Amino acid sequence: MEETDLELFETYVGLCFDNLIIRDDFPSISWVQNLLENFISCGKKFETLIYENGMHLSREVMNHLISPYLHVCLNSLELINGIREGVDYLLECHIRLNMVRMILQGQNVGRSELYSARAFLNDLEALIENEKESNYALAARIIEDNEEIDMHLEPPRLFRTRVSRLWSASKQLDLLKANLSLPTAVDNRETNQLADSVYTMACAHYMTMWCLVAALPCQGRPIDIRFYVNCMEGFKWYEDFTYIWSRIHDESIMEENRHCSGLLREASVMEQLSW
C-alpha cells in the first residue's frame, strides 16, 4: 500500500472537520447535520481504504486491527439511542410551540384561546424541566374547544424504547474512549501503517458522538464536557479536533449555557420561550 493513501485519508478527515470550524452557525441543527454528513463521508472513504488494502493482510491481523473500532461502533449504539431520545424530546417541544403559534394566528383569538396557548406553554415548561411526562390531554381539550384546529395537531407518542434510568451518556462516552488505543509500532508494521487509519476513523467516530452529546439533550450528559485528546497529537486532524473541542468548551461554560439541556441553538430558544 502506498503511504500516500494513509496521508490522503488523514488529510480528508481533517478537511471534513475543518469545514465545521469555518461555519458560523455553530451549534445549530444545520451544523449538526453537516457534522453527520462529514462523518458518513469519512466512513465511506474508510471502507474503501480497508477494502482495497485489507485484502493483503491475514484474517488474524485484520481481526486484531478492526476489533477496537468495532467495539467503538457497538458502544455507540446505546449512545445513539440516548441521543434519539433527546431528538424526540426536542420534537415534543416543537410540537407544543407549533400549537401555540397556530392558536395565536387564528382569526378569533379570545380569552379561551389565550388560556389554551398558556396551557401548552405550561406543558412545555414542565417537559423541559423534566417534572412530568407529556400531557396529551391538553391537545384533546384544545380540539374539543376549538373545532377549527385539525386533529393532526394532537402530539403523537414519540418516546419509544427508553434507555435505563441508570444509563449515562458520560459513562458511555468513557466506554468509547477506552477503545481508543494508539497503534504501536508493531501494529503499524504488521498492517503496513493501516492501523493509523483505523485509529483515525475511531477518533472521528468518538469526536462525532461527543459533539452530538454536547449539542443535544441527552440523559446523563456531562456538565463539564471533556474531550480525550492526549494520544491524538501528531495526526493531521489533531488541530481541527482540538479547535472544535475548545469552541464547544467555551460555549458550555458561558453563563446562559451552564444549565441548559444542550448547546443546540434551537433548543436554547425553545427553553427561553417556555420561561
JOMONOR-V225799 format. One record per residue. N is the residue number from 1. RES is the residue in one letter. PSI is psi in whole degrees, 0 to 359 (* if undefined). OMEGA is omega as a letter, one per 20 degrees, with the letter a starting at -180 (none if undefined). D_FIRST is the distance of its C-alpha to the first C-alpha in Angstrom with 1 decimal. Layout:
BEGIN
N & RES & PSI & OMEGA & D_FIRST
N & RES & PSI & OMEGA & D_FIRST
END
This chain:
BEGIN
1 & M & 134 & r & 0.0
2 & E & 141 & a & 3.8
3 & E & 333 & a & 6.3
4 & T & 334 & r & 8.5
5 & D & 316 & r & 7.3
6 & L & 317 & a & 8.7
7 & E & 320 & r & 11.5
8 & L & 323 & r & 12.5
9 & F & 315 & r & 12.9
10 & E & 317 & r & 15.0
11 & T & 320 & a & 16.9
12 & Y & 317 & r & 17.6
13 & V & 318 & r & 19.0
14 & G & 318 & a & 21.1
15 & L & 322 & r & 22.4
16 & C & 317 & r & 23.4
17 & F & 336 & r & 25.5
18 & D & 328 & r & 26.7
19 & N & 331 & r & 28.3
20 & L & 331 & a & 30.3
21 & I & 319 & a & 31.6
22 & I & 351 & r & 33.1
23 & R & 144 & a & 35.0
24 & D & 11 & a & 38.7
25 & D & 29 & a & 39.3
26 & F & 138 & i & 38.1
27 & P & 119 & a & 38.7
28 & S & 176 & r & 39.8
29 & I & 317 & r & 39.0
30 & S & 326 & r & 37.2
31 & W & 316 & r & 35.1
32 & V & 320 & r & 34.2
33 & Q & 317 & r & 33.5
34 & N & 323 & r & 31.0
35 & L & 313 & a & 29.4
36 & L & 321 & r & 28.9
37 & E & 318 & r & 27.6
38 & N & 321 & r & 25.0
39 & F & 316 & r & 24.0
40 & I & 320 & r & 23.7
41 & S & 318 & r & 21.6
42 & C & 321 & r & 19.2
43 & G & 321 & r & 19.2
44 & K & 318 & r & 18.4
45 & K & 321 & a & 15.3
46 & F & 317 & r & 14.3
47 & E & 317 & r & 15.1
48 & T & 318 & a & 12.9
49 & L & 315 & a & 9.9
50 & I & 319 & a & 10.8
51 & Y & 317 & a & 11.8
52 & E & 332 & a & 8.8
53 & N & 341 & a & 6.4
54 & G & 338 & a & 9.5
55 & M & 344 & r & 10.7
56 & H & 355 & a & 8.9
57 & L & 156 & r & 10.9
58 & S & 162 & r & 14.7
59 & R & 320 & a & 17.2
60 & E & 316 & r & 18.6
61 & V & 320 & r & 15.5
62 & M & 319 & r & 14.9
63 & N & 317 & r & 18.6
64 & H & 327 & a & 18.6
65 & L & 315 & a & 15.8
66 & I & 338 & a & 17.4
67 & S & 313 & r & 21.0
68 & P & 321 & a & 21.8
69 & Y & 323 & r & 20.7
70 & L & 324 & r & 22.8
71 & H & 323 & r & 25.7
72 & V & 316 & r & 25.4
73 & C & 316 & a & 25.7
74 & L & 317 & r & 28.6
75 & N & 341 & r & 30.4
76 & S & 340 & a & 30.2
77 & L & 314 & r & 32.2
78 & E & 323 & r & 35.5
79 & L & 319 & r & 34.7
80 & I & 323 & r & 34.3
81 & N & 319 & r & 37.6
82 & G & 321 & r & 39.3
83 & I & 323 & r & 38.0
84 & R & 322 & r & 39.2
85 & E & 323 & r & 42.7
86 & G & 321 & r & 42.6
87 & V & 318 & r & 41.9
88 & D & 321 & r & 44.8
89 & Y & 316 & r & 47.0
90 & L & 323 & r & 46.3
91 & L & 323 & r & 47.1
92 & E & 316 & r & 50.4
93 & C & 318 & a & 51.3
94 & H & 320 & r & 50.6
95 & I & 316 & a & 52.8
96 & R & 319 & r & 55.7
97 & L & 323 & r & 55.4
98 & N & 324 & r & 55.3
99 & M & 316 & r & 58.4
100 & V & 317 & a & 60.2
101 & R & 315 & a & 59.2
102 & M & 325 & r & 60.6
103 & I & 313 & a & 63.8
104 & L & 339 & r & 64.5
105 & Q & 5 & r & 63.8
106 & G & 165 & a & 66.4
107 & Q & 320 & a & 69.6
108 & N & 93 & a & 72.0
109 & V & 105 & a & 70.6
110 & G & 198 & a & 73.4
111 & R & 317 & a & 73.9
112 & S & 323 & r & 72.4
113 & E & 318 & r & 69.2
114 & L & 323 & r & 68.8
115 & Y & 318 & r & 69.4
116 & S & 318 & r & 66.7
117 & A & 318 & r & 64.2
118 & R & 323 & r & 65.0
119 & A & 319 & r & 64.6
120 & F & 322 & r & 61.0
121 & L & 323 & r & 60.3
122 & N & 320 & r & 61.7
123 & D & 322 & r & 59.5
124 & L & 317 & r & 56.5
125 & E & 318 & r & 57.5
126 & A & 323 & r & 57.9
127 & L & 316 & a & 54.5
128 & I & 320 & a & 52.8
129 & E & 355 & r & 54.7
130 & N & 35 & a & 53.7
131 & E & 342 & r & 57.3
132 & K & 165 & r & 57.7
133 & E & 168 & a & 55.9
134 & S & 137 & a & 56.0
135 & N & 97 & a & 59.5
136 & Y & 350 & r & 59.6
137 & A & 335 & r & 63.4
138 & L & 316 & a & 63.3
139 & A & 318 & a & 61.8
140 & A & 322 & a & 64.4
141 & R & 319 & r & 67.2
142 & I & 320 & a & 66.1
143 & I & 323 & r & 65.9
144 & E & 323 & a & 69.4
145 & D & 336 & a & 70.9
146 & N & 94 & a & 69.2
147 & E & 344 & a & 69.1
148 & E & 341 & r & 67.5
149 & I & 126 & a & 64.2
150 & D & 159 & r & 62.2
151 & M & 339 & a & 61.1
152 & H & 353 & r & 57.4
153 & L & 343 & a & 57.9
154 & E & 125 & a & 58.1
155 & P & 129 & r & 54.9
156 & P & 162 & r & 52.9
157 & R & 108 & a & 51.9
158 & L & 333 & a & 48.3
159 & F & 118 & a & 47.7
160 & R & 224 & a & 46.2
161 & T & 117 & a & 44.8
162 & R & 153 & r & 45.1
163 & V & 161 & a & 43.2
164 & S & 150 & r & 45.3
165 & R & 337 & r & 47.7
166 & L & 353 & a & 46.1
167 & W & 144 & a & 42.6
168 & S & 130 & r & 41.2
169 & A & 325 & r & 38.3
170 & S & 315 & r & 38.1
171 & K & 325 & r & 37.7
172 & Q & 322 & r & 35.1
173 & L & 325 & r & 33.0
174 & D & 324 & r & 33.4
175 & L & 320 & r & 31.9
176 & L & 315 & a & 28.8
177 & K & 325 & a & 28.7
178 & A & 338 & a & 29.0
179 & N & 5 & r & 25.6
180 & L & 84 & a & 23.8
181 & S & 120 & a & 22.7
182 & L & 129 & a & 20.6
183 & P & 141 & r & 17.6
184 & T & 171 & r & 18.5
185 & A & 325 & r & 16.9
186 & V & 317 & r & 16.8
187 & D & 315 & a & 15.1
188 & N & 325 & r & 12.2
189 & R & 319 & a & 12.1
190 & E & 336 & a & 12.3
191 & T & 11 & a & 9.6
192 & N & 44 & r & 7.0
193 & Q & 4 & a & 8.8
194 & L & 338 & r & 8.8
195 & A & 326 & r & 12.5
196 & D & 324 & r & 13.2
197 & S & 321 & r & 12.3
198 & V & 318 & r & 14.7
199 & Y & 320 & r & 17.2
200 & T & 315 & a & 17.1
201 & M & 322 & r & 17.9
202 & A & 321 & r & 20.6
203 & C & 322 & r & 22.1
204 & A & 322 & r & 22.3
205 & H & 313 & r & 24.0
206 & Y & 319 & r & 26.4
207 & M & 319 & a & 27.1
208 & T & 313 & r & 28.0
209 & M & 320 & r & 30.3
210 & W & 318 & r & 31.9
211 & C & 321 & r & 32.7
212 & L & 318 & r & 34.3
213 & V & 323 & r & 36.4
214 & A & 323 & a & 37.5
215 & A & 324 & a & 38.5
216 & L & 151 & r & 40.0
217 & P & 134 & a & 42.9
218 & C & 134 & a & 41.6
219 & Q & 132 & r & 43.5
220 & G & 24 & r & 43.1
221 & R & 128 & a & 41.4
222 & P & 136 & r & 41.4
223 & I & 312 & r & 43.9
224 & D & 92 & a & 42.0
225 & I & 119 & r & 38.5
226 & R & 150 & a & 36.0
227 & F & 139 & a & 32.3
228 & Y & 111 & a & 29.9
229 & V & 6 & a & 28.1
230 & N & 317 & a & 28.4
231 & C & 10 & a & 24.8
232 & M & 347 & a & 23.1
233 & E & 138 & a & 24.0
234 & G & 341 & r & 21.2
235 & F & 156 & a & 19.0
236 & K & 336 & a & 19.3
237 & W & 1 & a & 21.2
238 & Y & 314 & a & 23.6
239 & E & 323 & r & 26.4
240 & D & 316 & r & 26.4
241 & F & 315 & a & 26.8
242 & T & 322 & a & 29.4
243 & Y & 317 & r & 31.3
244 & I & 317 & r & 31.6
245 & W & 315 & a & 32.8
246 & S & 320 & a & 35.3
247 & R & 317 & r & 36.6
248 & I & 321 & r & 37.0
249 & H & 318 & r & 38.7
250 & D & 321 & r & 41.1
251 & E & 320 & a & 42.0
252 & S & 334 & a & 42.6
253 & I & 358 & r & 45.1
254 & M & 145 & a & 47.1
255 & E & 317 & a & 50.7
256 & E & 349 & a & 50.6
257 & N & 357 & a & 47.4
258 & R & 330 & a & 48.2
259 & H & 17 & a & 49.8
260 & C & 160 & a & 48.0
261 & S & 349 & r & 46.2
262 & G & 157 & a & 43.1
263 & L & 355 & a & 42.1
264 & L & 130 & a & 41.8
265 & R & 313 & a & 44.3
266 & E & 325 & r & 45.7
267 & A & 321 & r & 46.4
268 & S & 321 & r & 48.2
269 & V & 316 & a & 50.4
270 & M & 321 & r & 51.3
271 & E & 321 & r & 52.3
272 & Q & 325 & a & 54.4
273 & L & 339 & a & 56.2
274 & S & 349 & a & 57.3
275 & W & * & none & 59.1
END
